[in-house]
Amino acid sequence: MNATVFLRIAAVILLLHFLGHTVGGVLSGPSHGAAEIAVRQTMGASQFDFMGSLRSYWDFYFGYGVALSAVLLFHVVLLWQLASLARTVPAQVRVFIPALFVEWVAFAIIGWRYFFVAPMVMSIATALCLAMAFQLAGRQR
């Protein structure tokens, strides 16, 4: 195995993470009954001026969910492109991997602390693939 393979595996993991987050989180309707509907209505009902824009807590909640979906999709494309580059210039690709590794370790910690097991596991798996890609890119010529 080489760095390209692990970067592609990380890209596929993040594609699954993107799909799960977007379909299951951002685009899904209330699935936990009346309490969830009440929370959504309450979050949307209270609007306030924020830096010249009238917004609600629901706007921020939903907007951050959409933003995370965009970040996940961007990372899928980025890792796929880095995997292609790793075939020919592994040393140059290797310099980007530590920052991505730290990012996904941070996402794993955030997932563990504030969310649930699935985003944490996906983030850990991504970080492990990045660690392997880093090691293998150092050995490739």
OpenMM code with the backbone's topology and positions (N, CA, C; nanometers):
from openmm import Vec3, app, unit

residues = "MET ASN ALA THR VAL PHE LEU ARG ILE ALA ALA VAL ILE LEU LEU LEU HIS PHE LEU GLY HIS THR VAL GLY GLY VAL LEU SER GLY PRO SER HIS GLY ALA ALA GLU ILE ALA VAL ARG GLN THR MET GLY ALA SER GLN PHE ASP PHE MET GLY SER LEU ARG SER TYR TRP ASP PHE TYR PHE GLY TYR GLY VAL ALA LEU SER ALA VAL LEU LEU PHE HIS VAL VAL LEU LEU TRP GLN LEU ALA SER LEU ALA ARG THR VAL PRO ALA GLN VAL ARG VAL PHE ILE PRO ALA LEU PHE VAL GLU TRP VAL ALA PHE ALA ILE ILE GLY TRP ARG TYR PHE PHE VAL ALA PRO MET VAL MET SER ILE ALA THR ALA LEU CYS LEU ALA MET ALA PHE GLN LEU ALA GLY ARG GLN ARG".split()
positions = [
    Vec3(0.0840, -0.1183, 0.0000),
    Vec3(0.0000, 0.0000, 0.0000),
    Vec3(0.0879, 0.1238, 0.0000),
    Vec3(0.0330, 0.2326, -0.0522),
    Vec3(0.1074, 0.3572, -0.0554),
    Vec3(0.0187, 0.4728, -0.0074),
    Vec3(0.0757, 0.5930, -0.0059),
    Vec3(0.0031, 0.7103, 0.0434),
    Vec3(-0.1231, 0.7371, -0.0371),
    Vec3(-0.1175, 0.7136, -0.1665),
    Vec3(-0.2338, 0.7365, -0.2526),
    Vec3(-0.3540, 0.6564, -0.2056),
    Vec3(-0.3313, 0.5315, -0.1725),
    Vec3(-0.4409, 0.4441, -0.1293),
    Vec3(-0.5045, 0.4972, -0.0012),
    Vec3(-0.4222, 0.5362, 0.0972),
    Vec3(-0.4785, 0.5838, 0.2234),
    Vec3(-0.5466, 0.7204, 0.2091),
    Vec3(-0.4974, 0.8038, 0.1207),
    Vec3(-0.5650, 0.9318, 0.0965),
    Vec3(-0.6991, 0.9092, 0.0273),
    Vec3(-0.7047, 0.8114, -0.0616),
    Vec3(-0.8326, 0.7792, -0.1276),
    Vec3(-0.9311, 0.7167, -0.0288),
    Vec3(-0.8814, 0.6314, 0.0597),
    Vec3(-0.9687, 0.5727, 0.1623),
    Vec3(-1.0243, 0.6842, 0.2507),
    Vec3(-0.9387, 0.7787, 0.2902),
    Vec3(-0.9851, 0.8924, 0.3714),
    Vec3(-1.0901, 0.9723, 0.2961),
    Vec3(-1.0719, 0.9912, 0.1652),
    Vec3(-1.1702, 1.0649, 0.0853),
    Vec3(-1.3044, 0.9930, 0.0835),
    Vec3(-1.3013, 0.8615, 0.0708),
    Vec3(-1.4266, 0.7840, 0.0695),
    Vec3(-1.4944, 0.7901, 0.2071),
    Vec3(-1.4164, 0.7807, 0.3138),
    Vec3(-1.4730, 0.7930, 0.4487),
    Vec3(-1.5418, 0.9280, 0.4635),
    Vec3(-1.4763, 1.0335, 0.4165),
    Vec3(-1.5360, 1.1659, 0.4283),
    Vec3(-1.6556, 1.1841, 0.3356),
    Vec3(-1.6571, 1.1136, 0.2227),
    Vec3(-1.7761, 1.1172, 0.1373),
    Vec3(-1.8948, 1.0558, 0.2117),
    Vec3(-1.8708, 0.9441, 0.2792),
    Vec3(-1.9775, 0.8828, 0.3601),
    Vec3(-2.0192, 0.9745, 0.4751),
    Vec3(-1.9210, 1.0395, 0.5367),
    Vec3(-1.9487, 1.1359, 0.6442),
    Vec3(-2.0339, 1.2507, 0.5896),
    Vec3(-1.9967, 1.3031, 0.4734),
    Vec3(-2.0726, 1.4098, 0.4081),
    Vec3(-2.2162, 1.3660, 0.3811),
    Vec3(-2.2329, 1.2481, 0.3222),
    Vec3(-2.3676, 1.1992, 0.2900),
    Vec3(-2.4512, 1.1795, 0.4161),
    Vec3(-2.3921, 1.1177, 0.5178),
    Vec3(-2.4651, 1.0968, 0.6430),
    Vec3(-2.5034, 1.2275, 0.7090),
    Vec3(-2.4104, 1.3210, 0.7135),
    Vec3(-2.4383, 1.4501, 0.7768),
    Vec3(-2.5429, 1.5286, 0.6987),
    Vec3(-2.5284, 1.5313, 0.5668),
    Vec3(-2.6177, 1.6122, 0.4851),
    Vec3(-2.7582, 1.5534, 0.4789),
    Vec3(-2.7675, 1.4246, 0.4491),
    Vec3(-2.8992, 1.3616, 0.4371),
    Vec3(-2.9624, 1.3406, 0.5746),
    Vec3(-2.8841, 1.2899, 0.6676),
    Vec3(-2.9390, 1.2581, 0.7995),
    Vec3(-2.9529, 1.3767, 0.8925),
    Vec3(-2.8721, 1.4799, 0.8726),
    Vec3(-2.8740, 1.5923, 0.9645),
    Vec3(-2.9333, 1.7189, 0.9070),
    Vec3(-2.8828, 1.7609, 0.7922),
    Vec3(-2.9230, 1.8897, 0.7367),
    Vec3(-3.0575, 1.8809, 0.6649),
    Vec3(-3.0767, 1.7785, 0.5839),
    Vec3(-3.1972, 1.7709, 0.5005),
    Vec3(-3.3126, 1.6947, 0.5637),
    Vec3(-3.2896, 1.6245, 0.6716),
    Vec3(-3.3973, 1.5438, 0.7304),
    Vec3(-3.4927, 1.6300, 0.8112),
    Vec3(-3.6156, 1.5853, 0.8167),
    Vec3(-3.7152, 1.6533, 0.8986),
    Vec3(-3.7064, 1.6042, 1.0416),
    Vec3(-3.7875, 1.6628, 1.1278),
    Vec3(-3.7883, 1.6191, 1.2679),
    Vec3(-3.8196, 1.4703, 1.2777),
    Vec3(-3.7389, 1.3987, 1.3554),
    Vec3(-3.7590, 1.2544, 1.3680),
    Vec3(-3.7730, 1.2098, 1.5130),
    Vec3(-3.7656, 1.3035, 1.6058),
    Vec3(-3.7733, 1.2676, 1.7471),
    Vec3(-3.9008, 1.3187, 1.8131),
    Vec3(-4.0047, 1.3381, 1.7341),
    Vec3(-4.1345, 1.3703, 1.7883),
    Vec3(-4.1576, 1.5178, 1.8183),
    Vec3(-4.2580, 1.5393, 1.9017),
    Vec3(-4.3060, 1.6739, 1.9309),
    Vec3(-4.2009, 1.7605, 1.9990),
    Vec3(-4.1168, 1.7014, 2.0814),
    Vec3(-4.0150, 1.7802, 2.1516),
    Vec3(-3.9183, 1.8447, 2.0527),
    Vec3(-3.8755, 1.7700, 1.9521),
    Vec3(-3.7839, 1.8255, 1.8524),
    Vec3(-3.8514, 1.9356, 1.7714),
    Vec3(-3.9759, 1.9153, 1.7355),
    Vec3(-4.0497, 2.0183, 1.6614),
    Vec3(-4.0606, 2.1449, 1.7448),
    Vec3(-4.0886, 2.1304, 1.8731),
    Vec3(-4.0993, 2.2465, 1.9615),
    Vec3(-3.9663, 2.3207, 1.9733),
    Vec3(-3.8577, 2.2466, 1.9814),
    Vec3(-3.7254, 2.3101, 1.9902),
    Vec3(-3.6968, 2.3875, 1.8622),
    Vec3(-3.7229, 2.3263, 1.7462),
    Vec3(-3.7001, 2.3951, 1.6190),
    Vec3(-3.7841, 2.5221, 1.6090),
    Vec3(-3.9100, 2.5138, 1.6495),
    Vec3(-3.9974, 2.6319, 1.6438),
    Vec3(-3.9470, 2.7410, 1.7376),
    Vec3(-3.9039, 2.7024, 1.8556),
    Vec3(-3.8520, 2.8000, 1.9514),
    Vec3(-3.7239, 2.8638, 1.8992),
    Vec3(-3.6346, 2.7840, 1.8409),
    Vec3(-3.5100, 2.8380, 1.7873),
    Vec3(-3.5366, 2.9360, 1.6728),
    Vec3(-3.6408, 2.9118, 1.5951),
    Vec3(-3.6726, 2.9993, 1.4821),
    Vec3(-3.7572, 3.1196, 1.5189),
    Vec3(-3.8271, 3.1111, 1.6321),
    Vec3(-3.9208, 3.2167, 1.6693),
    Vec3(-3.8512, 3.3428, 1.7213),
    Vec3(-3.7438, 3.3266, 1.7900),
    Vec3(-3.6750, 3.4415, 1.8486),
    Vec3(-3.5707, 3.4939, 1.7510),
    Vec3(-3.6009, 3.6078, 1.6898),
    Vec3(-3.5073, 3.6685, 1.5965),
    Vec3(-3.4406, 3.7882, 1.6622),
    Vec3(-3.3181, 3.8144, 1.6210),
    Vec3(-3.2420, 3.9248, 1.6785),
    Vec3(-3.1517, 3.9829, 1.5709),
    Vec3(-3.1129, 4.1075, 1.5907),
    Vec3(-3.0221, 4.1733, 1.4975),
    Vec3(-2.8800, 4.1284, 1.5291),
    Vec3(-2.8152, 4.0750, 1.4281),
    Vec3(-2.6764, 4.0325, 1.4450),
    Vec3(-2.5952, 4.0928, 1.3315),
    Vec3(-2.5157, 4.1899, 1.3654),
    Vec3(-2.4299, 4.2583, 1.2690),
    Vec3(-2.5078, 4.3084, 1.1475),
    Vec3(-2.6262, 4.3649, 1.1734),
    Vec3(-2.7067, 4.4230, 1.0671),
    Vec3(-2.8006, 4.3275, 0.9964),
    Vec3(-2.8049, 4.2022, 1.0390),
    Vec3(-2.8949, 4.1031, 0.9785),
    Vec3(-2.9873, 4.0471, 1.0848),
    Vec3(-3.1133, 4.0303, 1.0482),
    Vec3(-3.2110, 3.9714, 1.1392),
    Vec3(-3.1995, 3.8195, 1.1291),
    Vec3(-3.1586, 3.7560, 1.2369),
    Vec3(-3.1348, 3.6121, 1.2382),
    Vec3(-3.1959, 3.5479, 1.3625),
    Vec3(-3.2121, 3.4151, 1.3557),
    Vec3(-3.2598, 3.3381, 1.4707),
    Vec3(-3.1536, 3.2335, 1.5042),
    Vec3(-3.1717, 3.1692, 1.6190),
    Vec3(-3.0798, 3.0603, 1.6533),
    Vec3(-3.0923, 2.9461, 1.5530),
    Vec3(-3.2118, 2.9248, 1.4978),
    Vec3(-3.2298, 2.8219, 1.3961),
    Vec3(-3.1464, 2.8540, 1.2716),
    Vec3(-3.1412, 2.9819, 1.2321),
    Vec3(-3.0601, 3.0216, 1.1176),
    Vec3(-2.9140, 2.9821, 1.1392),
    Vec3(-2.8623, 3.0107, 1.2589),
    Vec3(-2.7237, 2.9757, 1.2890),
    Vec3(-2.7045, 2.8244, 1.2916),
    Vec3(-2.7941, 2.7528, 1.3565),
    Vec3(-2.7856, 2.6071, 1.3668),
    Vec3(-2.7862, 2.5440, 1.2276),
    Vec3(-2.8847, 2.5826, 1.1470),
    Vec3(-2.8976, 2.5264, 1.0131),
    Vec3(-2.7803, 2.5699, 0.9250),
    Vec3(-2.7433, 2.6959, 0.9335),
    Vec3(-2.6326, 2.7478, 0.8530),
    Vec3(-2.5007, 2.6783, 0.8827),
    Vec3(-2.4738, 2.6534, 1.0103),
    Vec3(-2.3513, 2.5815, 1.0446),
    Vec3(-2.3564, 2.4368, 0.9963),
    Vec3(-2.4742, 2.3778, 0.9964),
    Vec3(-2.4879, 2.2421, 0.9424),
    Vec3(-2.4577, 2.2377, 0.7940),
    Vec3(-2.5097, 2.3352, 0.7190),
    Vec3(-2.4826, 2.3432, 0.5756),
    Vec3(-2.3338, 2.3717, 0.5526),
    Vec3(-2.2767, 2.4604, 0.6335),
    Vec3(-2.1341, 2.4927, 0.6200),
    Vec3(-2.0480, 2.3690, 0.6433),
    Vec3(-2.0825, 2.2878, 0.7433),
    Vec3(-2.0052, 2.1660, 0.7678),
    Vec3(-2.0174, 2.0698, 0.6503),
    Vec3(-2.1351, 2.0597, 0.5910),
    Vec3(-2.1499, 1.9751, 0.4722),
    Vec3(-2.0575, 2.0232, 0.3611),
    Vec3(-2.0495, 2.1542, 0.3416),
    Vec3(-1.9613, 2.2093, 0.2389),
    Vec3(-1.8152, 2.1779, 0.2706),
    Vec3(-1.7758, 2.1903, 0.3970),
    Vec3(-1.6383, 2.1593, 0.4380),
    Vec3(-1.6076, 2.0120, 0.4126),
    Vec3(-1.7002, 1.9255, 0.4474),
    Vec3(-1.6782, 1.7825, 0.4253),
    Vec3(-1.6610, 1.7521, 0.2767),
    Vec3(-1.7471, 1.8087, 0.1934),
    Vec3(-1.7367, 1.7842, 0.0495),
    Vec3(-1.6064, 1.8411, -0.0058),
    Vec3(-1.5661, 1.9589, 0.0404),
    Vec3(-1.4386, 2.0170, -0.0011),
    Vec3(-1.3233, 1.9228, 0.0341),
    Vec3(-1.3267, 1.8646, 0.1528),
    Vec3(-1.2198, 1.7739, 0.1949),
    Vec3(-1.2175, 1.6461, 0.1115),
    Vec3(-1.3328, 1.5986, 0.0689),
    Vec3(-1.3368, 1.4821, -0.0206),
    Vec3(-1.2582, 1.5140, -0.1476),
    Vec3(-1.2885, 1.6283, -0.2081),
    Vec3(-1.2207, 1.6681, -0.3320),
    Vec3(-1.0717, 1.6903, -0.3064),
    Vec3(-1.0391, 1.7598, -0.1986),
    Vec3(-0.8995, 1.7882, -0.1656),
    Vec3(-0.8185, 1.6596, -0.1486),
    Vec3(-0.8706, 1.5661, -0.0689),
    Vec3(-0.7971, 1.4422, -0.0452),
    Vec3(-0.7845, 1.3589, -0.1726),
    Vec3(-0.8869, 1.3604, -0.2563),
    Vec3(-0.8793, 1.2862, -0.3820),
    Vec3(-0.7702, 1.3446, -0.4713),
    Vec3(-0.7634, 1.4776, -0.4765),
    Vec3(-0.6602, 1.5426, -0.5569),
    Vec3(-0.5202, 1.5193, -0.4982),
    Vec3(-0.5085, 1.5280, -0.3659),
    Vec3(-0.3793, 1.5001, -0.3024),
    Vec3(-0.3361, 1.3561, -0.3283),
    Vec3(-0.4309, 1.2645, -0.3305),
    Vec3(-0.3984, 1.1243, -0.3595),
    Vec3(-0.3393, 1.1108, -0.4989),
    Vec3(-0.3943, 1.1826, -0.5954),
    Vec3(-0.3392, 1.1791, -0.7308),
    Vec3(-0.1976, 1.2349, -0.7339),
    Vec3(-0.1755, 1.3446, -0.6628),
    Vec3(-0.0421, 1.4045, -0.6576),
    Vec3(0.0584, 1.3157, -0.5844),
    Vec3(0.0105, 1.2408, -0.4866),
    Vec3(0.1001, 1.1560, -0.4071),
    Vec3(0.1683, 1.0494, -0.4915),
    Vec3(0.1107, 1.0167, -0.6042),
    Vec3(0.1752, 0.9190, -0.6940),
    Vec3(0.3071, 0.9718, -0.7490),
    Vec3(0.3088, 1.1012, -0.7818),
    Vec3(0.4266, 1.1565, -0.8495),
    Vec3(0.5145, 1.2420, -0.7591),
    Vec3(0.4548, 1.3117, -0.6624),
    Vec3(0.5327, 1.4015, -0.5754),
    Vec3(0.4944, 1.3804, -0.4285),
    Vec3(0.5210, 1.2609, -0.3755),
    Vec3(0.4767, 1.2305, -0.2388),
    Vec3(0.5364, 1.3239, -0.1334),
    Vec3(0.6580, 1.3680, -0.1516),
    Vec3(0.7204, 1.4558, -0.0518),
    Vec3(0.6473, 1.5899, -0.0431),
    Vec3(0.6020, 1.6412, -0.1571),
    Vec3(0.5286, 1.7677, -0.1558),
    Vec3(0.3904, 1.7513, -0.0938),
    Vec3(0.3272, 1.6391, -0.1179),
    Vec3(0.1955, 1.6119, -0.0583),
    Vec3(0.2085, 1.5933, 0.0924),
    Vec3(0.3178, 1.5331, 0.1344),
    Vec3(0.3405, 1.5006, 0.2754),
    Vec3(0.3353, 1.6242, 0.3654),
    Vec3(0.3746, 1.7391, 0.3147),
    Vec3(0.3761, 1.8597, 0.3992),
    Vec3(0.2353, 1.9071, 0.4364),
    Vec3(0.1347, 1.8692, 0.3599),
    Vec3(-0.0027, 1.9104, 0.3897),
    Vec3(-0.0715, 1.8180, 0.4900),
    Vec3(-0.0249, 1.6969, 0.4997),
    Vec3(-0.0955, 1.5951, 0.5778),
    Vec3(-0.0993, 1.6243, 0.7275),
    Vec3(0.0078, 1.6723, 0.7931),
    Vec3(-0.0024, 1.6972, 0.9379),
    Vec3(-0.1132, 1.7946, 0.9772),
    Vec3(-0.1317, 1.9003, 0.9005),
    Vec3(-0.2386, 1.9955, 0.9322),
    Vec3(-0.3758, 1.9299, 0.9203),
    Vec3(-0.3928, 1.8483, 0.8176),
    Vec3(-0.5193, 1.7770, 0.8015),
    Vec3(-0.5393, 1.6752, 0.9132),
    Vec3(-0.4317, 1.6089, 0.9536),
    Vec3(-0.4387, 1.5132, 1.0640),
    Vec3(-0.4859, 1.5825, 1.1925),
    Vec3(-0.4237, 1.6950, 1.2256),
    Vec3(-0.4621, 1.7690, 1.3470),
    Vec3(-0.6083, 1.8128, 1.3385),
    Vec3(-0.6502, 1.8570, 1.2208),
    Vec3(-0.7895, 1.8978, 1.2016),
    Vec3(-0.8853, 1.7834, 1.2332),
    Vec3(-0.8558, 1.6631, 1.1824),
    Vec3(-0.9489, 1.5522, 1.2018),
    Vec3(-0.9416, 1.4931, 1.3417),
    Vec3(-0.8284, 1.5057, 1.4092),
    Vec3(-0.8230, 1.4693, 1.5509),
    Vec3(-0.9108, 1.5664, 1.6302),
    Vec3(-0.9026, 1.6953, 1.5968),
    Vec3(-0.9877, 1.7943, 1.6643),
    Vec3(-1.1349, 1.7651, 1.6390),
    Vec3(-1.1709, 1.7312, 1.5140),
    Vec3(-1.3097, 1.6952, 1.4841),
    Vec3(-1.3529, 1.5712, 1.5627),
    Vec3(-1.2635, 1.4760, 1.5828),
    Vec3(-1.2966, 1.3567, 1.6612),
    Vec3(-1.3264, 1.3949, 1.8056),
    Vec3(-1.2452, 1.4831, 1.8619),
    Vec3(-1.2674, 1.5277, 2.0004),
    Vec3(-1.3999, 1.6037, 2.0111),
    Vec3(-1.4264, 1.6903, 1.9158),
    Vec3(-1.5526, 1.7655, 1.9154),
    Vec3(-1.6708, 1.6704, 1.8997),
    Vec3(-1.6565, 1.5714, 1.8108),
    Vec3(-1.7636, 1.4724, 1.7928),
    Vec3(-1.7911, 1.3950, 1.9199),
    Vec3(-1.6854, 1.3560, 1.9893),
    Vec3(-1.7000, 1.2818, 2.1155),
    Vec3(-1.7660, 1.3695, 2.2219),
    Vec3(-1.7250, 1.4945, 2.2308),
    Vec3(-1.7724, 1.5825, 2.3379),
    Vec3(-1.9135, 1.6356, 2.3141),
    Vec3(-1.9458, 1.6706, 2.1907),
    Vec3(-2.0712, 1.7429, 2.1661),
    Vec3(-2.1739, 1.6683, 2.0821),
    Vec3(-2.1345, 1.5598, 2.0162),
    Vec3(-2.2292, 1.4942, 1.9273),
    Vec3(-2.2493, 1.3484, 1.9672),
    Vec3(-2.2132, 1.2553, 1.8821),
    Vec3(-2.2352, 1.1136, 1.9112),
    Vec3(-2.1278, 1.0323, 1.8422),
    Vec3(-2.1379, 0.9028, 1.8492),
    Vec3(-2.0270, 0.8153, 1.8106),
    Vec3(-1.9940, 0.8195, 1.6608),
    Vec3(-2.0924, 0.8313, 1.5735),
    Vec3(-2.0651, 0.8230, 1.4293),
    Vec3(-1.9672, 0.9301, 1.3799),
    Vec3(-1.9893, 1.0591, 1.4078),
    Vec3(-1.8902, 1.1564, 1.3595),
    Vec3(-1.7531, 1.1385, 1.4240),
    Vec3(-1.7506, 1.0936, 1.5477),
    Vec3(-1.6229, 1.0687, 1.6138),
    Vec3(-1.5485, 0.9553, 1.5431),
    Vec3(-1.6162, 0.8462, 1.5144),
    Vec3(-1.5534, 0.7311, 1.4492),
    Vec3(-1.5059, 0.7676, 1.3089),
    Vec3(-1.5876, 0.8409, 1.2347),
    Vec3(-1.5477, 0.8824, 1.0996),
    Vec3(-1.4246, 0.9721, 1.1048),
    Vec3(-1.4201, 1.0599, 1.2018),
    Vec3(-1.3062, 1.1511, 1.2160),
    Vec3(-1.1795, 1.0761, 1.2568),
    Vec3(-1.1929, 0.9809, 1.3479),
    Vec3(-1.0776, 0.8997, 1.3885),
    Vec3(-1.0268, 0.8174, 1.2696),
    Vec3(-1.1172, 0.7569, 1.1949),
    Vec3(-1.0772, 0.6776, 1.0786),
    Vec3(-1.0056, 0.7646, 0.9757),
    Vec3(-1.0556, 0.8856, 0.9551),
    Vec3(-0.9906, 0.9782, 0.8620),
    Vec3(-0.8506, 1.0136, 0.9113),
    Vec3(-0.8389, 1.0450, 1.0405),
    Vec3(-0.7085, 1.0808, 1.0988),
    Vec3(-0.6098, 0.9637, 1.0867),
    Vec3(-0.6559, 0.8426, 1.1102),
    Vec3(-0.5675, 0.7259, 1.0986),
    Vec3(-0.5194, 0.7059, 0.9546),
    Vec3(-0.6090, 0.7253, 0.8589),
    Vec3(-0.5681, 0.7148, 0.7181),
    Vec3(-0.4656, 0.8219, 0.6839),
    Vec3(-0.4849, 0.9419, 0.7363),
    Vec3(-0.3888, 1.0493, 0.7121),
    Vec3(-0.2531, 1.0170, 0.7751),
    Vec3(-0.2555, 0.9591, 0.8946),
    Vec3(-0.1294, 0.9210, 0.9596),
    Vec3(-0.0555, 0.8162, 0.8762),
    Vec3(-0.1287, 0.7193, 0.8244),
    Vec3(-0.0666, 0.6168, 0.7396),
    Vec3(-0.0133, 0.6782, 0.6094),
    Vec3(-0.0903, 0.7681, 0.5498),
    Vec3(-0.0462, 0.8341, 0.4262),
    Vec3(0.0815, 0.9142, 0.4522),
    Vec3(0.0884, 0.9798, 0.5664),
    Vec3(0.2075, 1.0574, 0.6019),
    Vec3(0.3302, 0.9666, 0.6105),
    Vec3(0.3137, 0.8553, 0.6811),
    Vec3(0.4263, 0.7611, 0.6955),
    Vec3(0.4697, 0.7057, 0.5604),
    Vec3(0.3727, 0.6643, 0.4810),
    Vec3(0.4061, 0.6025, 0.3531),
    Vec3(0.4599, 0.7030, 0.2522),
    Vec3(0.4126, 0.8258, 0.2582),
    Vec3(0.4635, 0.9288, 0.1642),
    Vec3(0.6103, 0.9584, 0.1941),
    Vec3(0.6501, 0.9421, 0.3182),
    Vec3(0.7905, 0.9632, 0.3546),
    Vec3(0.8814, 0.8548, 0.2995),
    Vec3(0.8257, 0.7386, 0.2699),
    Vec3(0.9052, 0.6268, 0.2195),
    Vec3(0.9062, 0.6210, 0.0661),
    Vec3(0.8085, 0.6870, 0.0038),
    Vec3(0.7993, 0.6818, -0.1419),
    Vec3(0.9041, 0.7723, -0.2060),
    Vec3(0.9466, 0.7350, -0.3224),
    Vec3(1.0417, 0.8178, -0.3998),
    Vec3(0.9769, 0.8587, -0.5281),
] * unit.nanometer
topology = app.Topology()
chain = topology.addChain("A")
for resn in residues:
    res = topology.addResidue(resn, chain)
    for name in ("N", "CA", "C"):
        topology.addAtom(name, app.Element.getBySymbol(name[0]), res)
